[in-house]
């Protein structure tokens, strides 16, 4: 698979990189690592994401390579620019969000690089996927490890490190393999400073975010004897705290800190009126199965979906699905 991926990169000269909507540290880290790698090889590369680079990752992109998707302005003719369009950290076209339109319209050769579980491939000319990888960044790491002379640039190493840290939950999730620790150690050997990365990633929050977390926890529901924790955030909650959707980052992980909680779910109102659902599992309940019931997806222990209904109705349906899954995966 990596040989095919290397050949794909080699055979194109104007490569557009994008990721799923609301890209995370792995999507952005993977995109930036590839961007720097391709530029160093003399290729034209761009990164376009929707809606924008998350603010806690701005430090990772001092050159502002990541372009926020602007369909009526600079990206009016985006579909015509690339000869290859690579989607990283996603392998379903629908996850591109509004970038779907130029993606569909583009004559570029289309590919995805991903580690998410998914159904039969659709919409890509080529797929480079490995659900056993801890992060999409791990796939780029393996590509470089197989042939790129060391040391790699600090920009590439730091971007890969951030991707790995993000998707392993700072090496706390069950995907924190020995191989991913070795990869991280190699990146540290090449100049990454972990403490600095953690400072930038996690210790730069704004008061609005903690106020929002506090407000959300006031409404924490513990169901199924405390095995299922549910949080809800409305647009009114965001407004009351002066917060925005970026401030929801990592909120869904927090209830798993409670003893006995096996599944944590966050439901929140998106700007477009839809209800988004984030699901996390400690280790035994398959929340990907729950997300799929609503047309979503992700990983066994971390998935997401969206529902076009009221918050109350979404909450009722999600409760039903989660409770059924908990009962089937955790027999009494
Ligand atoms: Mn990922």
Boltz pocket constraint, residues with backbone or C-beta under 6 A from the ligand:
constraints:
  - pocket:
      binder: B
      contacts: [[A, 26], [A, 27], [A, 89], [A, 115], [A, 134], [A, 135], [A, 136], [A, 167]]
      max_distance: 6.0
